[in-house]
Amino acid sequence: MALKRYELSDGQWVKITSCCPARLVIRDAPARIIVCFVNGCLWVLRSGAHWRDLPERYGKWKTVHKRFSRWCHADIWERAFETLTADRDNRYLMIDSTIVRAH
């Protein structure tokens, strides 16, 4: 499957697998569903679209949003982003313009 815009590469996915809740990986959902969920969240966050505009290939928007919220409260996203930003070759690092100052 070709990598679509905003989606994690296989290498990035392998790095964050350990951040995912073990019960989710083992019991609740096959890995492909979790990958689809994470990519759907990234699609919304990177595109700036509303959750209701989430393409159907990522699942029902309300289900994705509910799981996204649960992961936020459990600090799963924080751990995943810390893991990904530790890689110095990460081409998706972004700098928030509010912290950049001109000298």
N, CA, C and O atoms as CSV, one atom per row, in Angstrom:
chain,resi,resn,atom,element,x,y,z
A,1,MET,N,N,0.847,-1.180,0.000
A,1,MET,CA,C,0.000,0.000,0.000
A,1,MET,C,C,0.892,1.242,0.000
A,1,MET,O,O,1.844,1.334,0.774
A,2,ALA,N,N,0.579,2.173,-0.856
A,2,ALA,CA,C,1.365,3.400,-0.964
A,2,ALA,C,C,1.091,4.299,0.239
A,2,ALA,O,O,-0.039,4.394,0.719
A,3,LEU,N,N,2.133,4.945,0.707
A,3,LEU,CA,C,2.010,5.850,1.838
A,3,LEU,C,C,1.290,7.108,1.379
A,3,LEU,O,O,1.696,7.759,0.416
A,4,LYS,N,N,0.223,7.436,2.079
A,4,LYS,CA,C,-0.537,8.633,1.740
A,4,LYS,C,C,-0.016,9.809,2.557
A,4,LYS,O,O,0.670,9.638,3.565
A,5,ARG,N,N,-0.354,10.984,2.104
A,5,ARG,CA,C,0.047,12.193,2.805
A,5,ARG,C,C,-0.459,12.134,4.247
A,5,ARG,O,O,-1.568,11.663,4.498
A,6,TYR,N,N,0.339,12.602,5.176
A,6,TYR,CA,C,0.039,12.674,6.605
A,6,TYR,C,C,0.141,11.344,7.344
A,6,TYR,O,O,-0.049,11.329,8.560
A,7,GLU,N,N,0.430,10.234,6.682
A,7,GLU,CA,C,0.454,8.945,7.357
A,7,GLU,C,C,1.863,8.577,7.809
A,7,GLU,O,O,2.852,9.022,7.227
A,8,LEU,N,N,1.936,7.758,8.854
A,8,LEU,CA,C,3.224,7.308,9.357
A,8,LEU,C,C,3.816,6.251,8.441
A,8,LEU,O,O,3.098,5.439,7.858
A,9,SER,N,N,5.125,6.273,8.326
A,9,SER,CA,C,5.816,5.226,7.570
A,9,SER,C,C,5.890,3.972,8.439
A,9,SER,O,O,5.626,4.032,9.639
A,10,ASP,N,N,6.243,2.854,7.844
A,10,ASP,CA,C,6.374,1.608,8.600
A,10,ASP,C,C,7.430,1.751,9.693
A,10,ASP,O,O,7.248,1.248,10.802
A,11,GLY,N,N,8.521,2.428,9.388
A,11,GLY,CA,C,9.576,2.639,10.373
A,11,GLY,C,C,9.102,3.449,11.569
A,11,GLY,O,O,9.430,3.127,12.711
A,12,GLN,N,N,8.328,4.505,11.308
A,12,GLN,CA,C,7.792,5.317,12.394
A,12,GLN,C,C,6.787,4.515,13.212
A,12,GLN,O,O,6.751,4.622,14.438
A,13,TRP,N,N,5.978,3.717,12.539
A,13,TRP,CA,C,4.981,2.922,13.235
A,13,TRP,C,C,5.642,1.925,14.182
A,13,TRP,O,O,5.186,1.746,15.311
A,14,VAL,N,N,6.706,1.282,13.730
A,14,VAL,CA,C,7.422,0.318,14.576
A,14,VAL,C,C,7.925,1.002,15.845
A,14,VAL,O,O,7.896,0.410,16.924
A,15,LYS,N,N,8.387,2.248,15.720
A,15,LYS,CA,C,8.918,2.970,16.874
A,15,LYS,C,C,7.857,3.278,17.918
A,15,LYS,O,O,8.153,3.257,19.112
A,16,ILE,N,N,6.624,3.565,17.499
A,16,ILE,CA,C,5.601,3.960,18.471
A,16,ILE,C,C,4.722,2.809,18.937
A,16,ILE,O,O,3.873,3.003,19.807
A,17,THR,N,N,4.904,1.622,18.386
A,17,THR,CA,C,4.075,0.483,18.792
A,17,THR,C,C,4.137,0.256,20.298
A,17,THR,O,O,3.132,-0.090,20.918
A,18,SER,N,N,5.297,0.447,20.877
A,18,SER,CA,C,5.443,0.235,22.320
A,18,SER,C,C,4.665,1.259,23.138
A,18,SER,O,O,4.412,1.030,24.321
A,19,CYS,N,N,4.282,2.374,22.542
A,19,CYS,CA,C,3.516,3.400,23.251
A,19,CYS,C,C,2.026,3.079,23.304
A,19,CYS,O,O,1.301,3.603,24.150
A,20,CYS,N,N,1.580,2.224,22.406
A,20,CYS,CA,C,0.160,1.873,22.350
A,20,CYS,C,C,-0.208,0.996,23.536
A,20,CYS,O,O,0.606,0.194,23.992
A,21,PRO,N,N,-1.425,1.142,24.037
A,21,PRO,CA,C,-1.854,0.293,25.145
A,21,PRO,C,C,-1.784,-1.181,24.750
A,21,PRO,O,O,-2.281,-1.558,23.689
A,22,ALA,N,N,-1.176,-2.017,25.588
A,22,ALA,CA,C,-0.971,-3.430,25.276
A,22,ALA,C,C,-2.296,-4.147,25.046
A,22,ALA,O,O,-2.395,-4.984,24.149
A,23,ARG,N,N,-3.312,-3.832,25.841
A,23,ARG,CA,C,-4.599,-4.515,25.668
A,23,ARG,C,C,-5.215,-4.210,24.306
A,23,ARG,O,O,-5.907,-5.049,23.730
A,24,LEU,N,N,-4.960,-3.009,23.795
A,24,LEU,CA,C,-5.496,-2.636,22.491
A,24,LEU,C,C,-4.785,-3.384,21.377
A,24,LEU,O,O,-5.418,-3.868,20.439
A,25,VAL,N,N,-3.488,-3.476,21.482
A,25,VAL,CA,C,-2.704,-4.149,20.453
A,25,VAL,C,C,-3.009,-5.640,20.424
A,25,VAL,O,O,-3.120,-6.233,19.351
A,26,ILE,N,N,-3.142,-6.238,21.583
A,26,ILE,CA,C,-3.308,-7.690,21.661
A,26,ILE,C,C,-4.757,-8.127,21.470
A,26,ILE,O,O,-5.026,-9.052,20.704
A,27,ARG,N,N,-5.681,-7.480,22.148
A,27,ARG,CA,C,-7.024,-8.019,22.253
A,27,ARG,C,C,-8.085,-7.252,21.463
A,27,ARG,O,O,-8.860,-7.859,20.724
A,28,ASP,N,N,-8.128,-5.949,21.609
A,28,ASP,CA,C,-9.260,-5.191,21.089
A,28,ASP,C,C,-9.252,-4.960,19.586
A,28,ASP,O,O,-10.312,-4.909,18.963
A,29,ALA,N,N,-8.088,-4.822,19.007
A,29,ALA,CA,C,-8.059,-4.476,17.589
A,29,ALA,C,C,-6.797,-5.014,16.929
A,29,ALA,O,O,-5.711,-4.961,17.505
A,30,PRO,N,N,-6.951,-5.528,15.723
A,30,PRO,CA,C,-5.753,-5.942,14.986
A,30,PRO,C,C,-4.885,-4.716,14.690
A,30,PRO,O,O,-5.368,-3.584,14.683
A,31,ALA,N,N,-3.621,-4.959,14.451
A,31,ALA,CA,C,-2.669,-3.869,14.214
A,31,ALA,C,C,-3.114,-2.951,13.079
A,31,ALA,O,O,-2.919,-1.738,13.159
A,32,ARG,N,N,-3.699,-3.501,12.037
A,32,ARG,CA,C,-4.094,-2.651,10.899
A,32,ARG,C,C,-5.150,-1.626,11.297
A,32,ARG,O,O,-5.185,-0.529,10.740
A,33,ILE,N,N,-6.004,-1.968,12.245
A,33,ILE,CA,C,-7.032,-1.027,12.698
A,33,ILE,C,C,-6.392,0.093,13.511
A,33,ILE,O,O,-6.798,1.250,13.406
A,34,ILE,N,N,-5.402,-0.246,14.316
A,34,ILE,CA,C,-4.714,0.771,15.110
A,34,ILE,C,C,-3.932,1.708,14.197
A,34,ILE,O,O,-3.935,2.923,14.396
A,35,VAL,N,N,-3.272,1.149,13.210
A,35,VAL,CA,C,-2.537,1.977,12.244
A,35,VAL,C,C,-3.505,2.915,11.535
A,35,VAL,O,O,-3.208,4.095,11.352
A,36,CYS,N,N,-4.648,2.400,11.142
A,36,CYS,CA,C,-5.667,3.209,10.463
A,36,CYS,C,C,-6.150,4.336,11.388
A,36,CYS,O,O,-6.309,5.477,10.956
A,37,PHE,N,N,-6.377,4.002,12.651
A,37,PHE,CA,C,-6.817,5.001,13.631
A,37,PHE,C,C,-5.776,6.103,13.804
A,37,PHE,O,O,-6.112,7.286,13.755
A,38,VAL,N,N,-4.521,5.725,14.005
A,38,VAL,CA,C,-3.456,6.715,14.205
A,38,VAL,C,C,-3.318,7.594,12.967
A,38,VAL,O,O,-3.203,8.814,13.081
A,39,ASN,N,N,-3.330,6.984,11.795
A,39,ASN,CA,C,-3.226,7.763,10.562
A,39,ASN,C,C,-4.426,8.691,10.385
A,39,ASN,O,O,-4.281,9.797,9.866
A,40,GLY,N,N,-5.597,8.253,10.809
A,40,GLY,CA,C,-6.783,9.115,10.745
A,40,GLY,C,C,-6.641,10.331,11.652
A,40,GLY,O,O,-6.988,11.446,11.264
A,41,CYS,N,N,-6.133,10.111,12.852
A,41,CYS,CA,C,-5.905,11.231,13.776
A,41,CYS,C,C,-4.902,12.207,13.189
A,41,CYS,O,O,-5.099,13.422,13.239
A,42,LEU,N,N,-3.825,11.669,12.633
A,42,LEU,CA,C,-2.812,12.533,12.026
A,42,LEU,C,C,-3.381,13.298,10.834
A,42,LEU,O,O,-3.019,14.452,10.605
A,43,TRP,N,N,-4.259,12.666,10.083
A,43,TRP,CA,C,-4.885,13.342,8.941
A,43,TRP,C,C,-5.646,14.572,9.412
A,43,TRP,O,O,-5.519,15.649,8.829
A,44,VAL,N,N,-6.442,14.409,10.471
A,44,VAL,CA,C,-7.227,15.538,10.990
A,44,VAL,C,C,-6.303,16.621,11.539
A,44,VAL,O,O,-6.478,17.803,11.241
A,45,LEU,N,N,-5.332,16.219,12.334
A,45,LEU,CA,C,-4.460,17.201,12.983
A,45,LEU,C,C,-3.572,17.944,11.993
A,45,LEU,O,O,-3.353,19.148,12.135
A,46,ARG,N,N,-3.068,17.243,11.006
A,46,ARG,CA,C,-2.172,17.893,10.045
A,46,ARG,C,C,-2.913,18.672,8.978
A,46,ARG,O,O,-2.392,19.665,8.469
A,47,SER,N,N,-4.115,18.247,8.627
A,47,SER,CA,C,-4.865,18.944,7.579
A,47,SER,C,C,-5.639,20.137,8.123
A,47,SER,O,O,-5.952,21.073,7.386
A,48,GLY,N,N,-5.947,20.098,9.419
A,48,GLY,CA,C,-6.737,21.173,10.010
A,48,GLY,C,C,-8.222,21.022,9.762
A,48,GLY,O,O,-8.994,21.939,10.042
A,49,ALA,N,N,-8.633,19.882,9.243
A,49,ALA,CA,C,-10.047,19.641,8.945
A,49,ALA,C,C,-10.806,19.312,10.231
A,49,ALA,O,O,-10.209,19.005,11.263
A,50,HIS,N,N,-12.123,19.382,10.144
A,50,HIS,CA,C,-12.975,18.986,11.257
A,50,HIS,C,C,-13.039,17.462,11.324
A,50,HIS,O,O,-12.861,16.777,10.316
A,51,TRP,N,N,-13.293,16.942,12.519
A,51,TRP,CA,C,-13.393,15.487,12.675
A,51,TRP,C,C,-14.452,14.903,11.757
A,51,TRP,O,O,-14.284,13.796,11.247
A,52,ARG,N,N,-15.540,15.631,11.539
A,52,ARG,CA,C,-16.627,15.128,10.681
A,52,ARG,C,C,-16.181,14.948,9.225
A,52,ARG,O,O,-16.824,14.224,8.465
A,53,ASP,N,N,-15.090,15.601,8.840
A,53,ASP,CA,C,-14.585,15.502,7.469
A,53,ASP,C,C,-13.566,14.380,7.289
A,53,ASP,O,O,-12.975,14.249,6.217
A,54,LEU,N,N,-13.356,13.581,8.310
A,54,LEU,CA,C,-12.402,12.479,8.239
A,54,LEU,C,C,-12.816,11.509,7.129
A,54,LEU,O,O,-13.956,11.044,7.112
A,55,PRO,N,N,-11.905,11.199,6.204
A,55,PRO,CA,C,-12.249,10.246,5.141
A,55,PRO,C,C,-12.671,8.889,5.706
A,55,PRO,O,O,-12.145,8.451,6.730
A,56,GLU,N,N,-13.599,8.239,5.055
A,56,GLU,CA,C,-14.153,6.974,5.534
A,56,GLU,C,C,-13.117,5.870,5.654
A,56,GLU,O,O,-13.312,4.929,6.424
A,57,ARG,N,N,-12.016,5.962,4.909
A,57,ARG,CA,C,-11.002,4.898,4.970
A,57,ARG,C,C,-10.375,4.787,6.353
A,57,ARG,O,O,-9.753,3.772,6.670
A,58,TYR,N,N,-10.530,5.820,7.183
A,58,TYR,CA,C,-9.983,5.804,8.539
A,58,TYR,C,C,-10.996,5.327,9.580
A,58,TYR,O,O,-10.643,5.172,10.749
A,59,GLY,N,N,-12.210,5.100,9.189
A,59,GLY,CA,C,-13.245,4.651,10.116
A,59,GLY,C,C,-14.254,5.753,10.387
A,59,GLY,O,O,-14.189,6.838,9.810
A,60,LYS,N,N,-15.186,5.450,11.279
A,60,LYS,CA,C,-16.211,6.432,11.642
A,60,LYS,C,C,-15.563,7.557,12.441
A,60,LYS,O,O,-14.807,7.306,13.380
A,61,TRP,N,N,-15.859,8.777,12.069
A,61,TRP,CA,C,-15.194,9.920,12.682
A,61,TRP,C,C,-15.423,9.981,14.184
A,61,TRP,O,O,-14.517,10.329,14.941
A,62,LYS,N,N,-16.631,9.644,14.616
A,62,LYS,CA,C,-16.954,9.741,16.038
A,62,LYS,C,C,-16.172,8.713,16.860
A,62,LYS,O,O,-15.728,9.005,17.970
A,63,THR,N,N,-16.007,7.518,16.309
A,63,THR,CA,C,-15.230,6.471,16.972
A,63,THR,C,C,-13.761,6.873,17.058
A,63,THR,O,O,-13.124,6.704,18.098
A,64,VAL,N,N,-13.233,7.399,15.968
A,64,VAL,CA,C,-11.831,7.834,15.941
A,64,VAL,C,C,-11.619,8.971,16.941
A,64,VAL,O,O,-10.628,8.981,17.672
A,65,HIS,N,N,-12.536,9.912,16.972
A,65,HIS,CA,C,-12.413,11.038,17.896
A,65,HIS,C,C,-12.497,10.583,19.349
A,65,HIS,O,O,-11.751,11.076,20.195
A,66,LYS,N,N,-13.380,9.664,19.642
A,66,LYS,CA,C,-13.527,9.168,21.016
A,66,LYS,C,C,-12.237,8.481,21.483
A,66,LYS,O,O,-11.770,8.725,22.596
A,67,ARG,N,N,-11.665,7.625,20.632
A,67,ARG,CA,C,-10.413,6.956,20.990
A,67,ARG,C,C,-9.274,7.975,21.088
A,67,ARG,O,O,-8.421,7.867,21.969
A,68,PHE,N,N,-9.258,8.963,20.187
A,68,PHE,CA,C,-8.251,10.025,20.238
A,68,PHE,C,C,-8.294,10.726,21.600
A,68,PHE,O,O,-7.252,10.962,22.211
A,69,SER,N,N,-9.488,11.055,22.070
A,69,SER,CA,C,-9.647,11.729,23.363
A,69,SER,C,C,-9.151,10.853,24.511
A,69,SER,O,O,-8.494,11.338,25.432
A,70,ARG,N,N,-9.468,9.571,24.449
A,70,ARG,CA,C,-8.998,8.648,25.494
A,70,ARG,C,C,-7.471,8.590,25.518
A,70,ARG,O,O,-6.861,8.592,26.587
A,71,TRP,N,N,-6.870,8.540,24.354
A,71,TRP,CA,C,-5.406,8.494,24.274
A,71,TRP,C,C,-4.801,9.794,24.786
A,71,TRP,O,O,-3.723,9.775,25.379
A,72,CYS,N,N,-5.470,10.918,24.571
A,72,CYS,CA,C,-4.982,12.202,25.098
A,72,CYS,C,C,-4.946,12.165,26.625
A,72,CYS,O,O,-3.948,12.547,27.236
A,73,HIS,N,N,-6.021,11.710,27.227
A,73,HIS,CA,C,-6.110,11.661,28.691
A,73,HIS,C,C,-5.134,10.660,29.298
A,73,HIS,O,O,-4.708,10.823,30.442
A,74,ALA,N,N,-4.780,9.632,28.547
A,74,ALA,CA,C,-3.844,8.612,29.036
A,74,ALA,C,C,-2.386,8.937,28.681
A,74,ALA,O,O,-1.496,8.130,28.947
A,75,ASP,N,N,-2.137,10.095,28.092
A,75,ASP,CA,C,-0.787,10.541,27.689
A,75,ASP,C,C,-0.112,9.615,26.672
A,75,ASP,O,O,1.116,9.586,26.583
A,76,ILE,N,N,-0.887,8.877,25.924
A,76,ILE,CA,C,-0.324,7.984,24.911
A,76,ILE,C,C,0.276,8.793,23.774
A,76,ILE,O,O,1.348,8.456,23.273
A,77,TRP,N,N,-0.400,9.852,23.365
A,77,TRP,CA,C,0.117,10.696,22.284
A,77,TRP,C,C,1.436,11.338,22.700
A,77,TRP,O,O,2.372,11.418,21.904
A,78,GLU,N,N,1.505,11.788,23.929
A,78,GLU,CA,C,2.726,12.420,24.433
A,78,GLU,C,C,3.910,11.453,24.325
A,78,GLU,O,O,4.984,11.828,23.855
A,79,ARG,N,N,3.705,10.220,24.759
A,79,ARG,CA,C,4.779,9.222,24.693
A,79,ARG,C,C,5.157,8.915,23.243
A,79,ARG,O,O,6.336,8.756,22.925
A,80,ALA,N,N,4.160,8.832,22.373
A,80,ALA,CA,C,4.434,8.536,20.958
A,80,ALA,C,C,5.245,9.658,20.318
A,80,ALA,O,O,6.206,9.386,19.599
A,81,PHE,N,N,4.875,10.906,20.565
A,81,PHE,CA,C,5.595,12.024,19.964
A,81,PHE,C,C,6.999,12.168,20.548
A,81,PHE,O,O,7.928,12.551,19.837
A,82,GLU,N,N,7.160,11.866,21.831
A,82,GLU,CA,C,8.497,11.883,22.419
A,82,GLU,C,C,9.384,10.833,21.750
A,82,GLU,O,O,10.564,11.073,21.493
A,83,THR,N,N,8.805,9.683,21.477
A,83,THR,CA,C,9.542,8.609,20.816
A,83,THR,C,C,9.948,9.022,19.406
A,83,THR,O,O,11.091,8.808,19.002
A,84,LEU,N,N,9.025,9.609,18.658
A,84,LEU,CA,C,9.317,9.996,17.275
A,84,LEU,C,C,10.282,11.176,17.193
A,84,LEU,O,O,11.122,11.219,16.294
A,85,THR,N,N,10.178,12.122,18.104
A,85,THR,CA,C,11.052,13.289,18.032
A,85,THR,C,C,12.469,12.972,18.493
A,85,THR,O,O,13.384,13.760,18.255
A,86,ALA,N,N,12.660,11.848,19.140
A,86,ALA,CA,C,14.011,11.439,19.536
A,86,ALA,C,C,14.856,11.072,18.316
A,86,ALA,O,O,16.085,11.061,18.394
A,87,ASP,N,N,14.210,10.773,17.200
A,87,ASP,CA,C,14.894,10.421,15.955
A,87,ASP,C,C,15.339,11.706,15.253
A,87,ASP,O,O,14.499,12.491,14.812
A,88,ARG,N,N,16.618,11.921,15.148
A,88,ARG,CA,C,17.131,13.164,14.547
A,88,ARG,C,C,16.889,13.249,13.044
A,88,ARG,O,O,16.965,14.336,12.471
A,89,ASP,N,N,16.600,12.127,12.400
A,89,ASP,CA,C,16.345,12.135,10.958
A,89,ASP,C,C,14.866,12.296,10.633
A,89,ASP,O,O,14.469,12.156,9.476
A,90,ASN,N,N,14.056,12.585,11.625
A,90,ASN,CA,C,12.618,12.706,11.416
A,90,ASN,C,C,12.329,13.920,10.528
A,90,ASN,O,O,12.655,15.050,10.891
A,91,ARG,N,N,11.729,13.687,9.390
A,91,ARG,CA,C,11.471,14.789,8.461
A,91,ARG,C,C,10.152,15.501,8.738
A,91,ARG,O,O,9.809,16.463,8.051
A,92,TYR,N,N,9.414,15.034,9.741
A,92,TYR,CA,C,8.123,15.638,10.031
A,92,TYR,C,C,8.136,16.551,11.238
A,92,TYR,O,O,7.075,16.988,11.685
A,93,LEU,N,N,9.309,16.851,11.779
A,93,LEU,CA,C,9.368,17.766,12.908
A,93,LEU,C,C,8.904,19.141,12.464
A,93,LEU,O,O,9.239,19.591,11.369
A,94,MET,N,N,8.141,19.804,13.304
A,94,MET,CA,C,7.626,21.121,12.984
A,94,MET,C,C,7.983,22.084,14.108
A,94,MET,O,O,8.030,21.700,15.276
A,95,ILE,N,N,8.228,23.316,13.751
A,95,ILE,CA,C,8.507,24.345,14.744
A,95,ILE,C,C,7.308,25.274,14.778
A,95,ILE,O,O,6.860,25.772,13.745
A,96,ASP,N,N,6.804,25.497,15.956
A,96,ASP,CA,C,5.683,26.401,16.139
A,96,ASP,C,C,6.180,27.830,15.943
A,96,ASP,O,O,7.151,28.240,16.579
A,97,SER,N,N,5.531,28.581,15.078
A,97,SER,CA,C,6.004,29.920,14.759
A,97,SER,C,C,5.880,30.888,15.942
A,97,SER,O,O,6.469,31.968,15.915
A,98,THR,N,N,5.128,30.519,16.969
A,98,THR,CA,C,4.994,31.425,18.112
A,98,THR,C,C,6.250,31.463,18.951
A,98,THR,O,O,6.403,32.359,19.780
A,99,ILE,N,N,7.182,30.491,18.758
A,99,ILE,CA,C,8.413,30.498,19.542
A,99,ILE,C,C,9.599,31.020,18.759
A,99,ILE,O,O,10.695,31.140,19.307
A,100,VAL,N,N,9.403,31.332,17.495
A,100,VAL,CA,C,10.499,31.831,16.663
A,100,VAL,C,C,10.523,33.348,16.756
A,100,VAL,O,O,9.516,34.023,16.546
A,101,ARG,N,N,11.700,33.861,17.076
A,101,ARG,CA,C,11.833,35.314,17.173
A,101,ARG,C,C,12.891,35.786,16.189
A,101,ARG,O,O,13.917,35.131,16.007
A,102,ALA,N,N,12.642,36.903,15.568
A,102,ALA,CA,C,13.622,37.494,14.656
A,102,ALA,C,C,14.593,38.344,15.455
A,102,ALA,O,O,14.192,39.047,16.383
A,103,HIS,N,N,15.844,38.283,15.103
A,103,HIS,CA,C,16.862,39.067,15.812
A,103,HIS,C,C,17.347,40.186,14.916
A,103,HIS,O,O,18.208,40.969,15.317
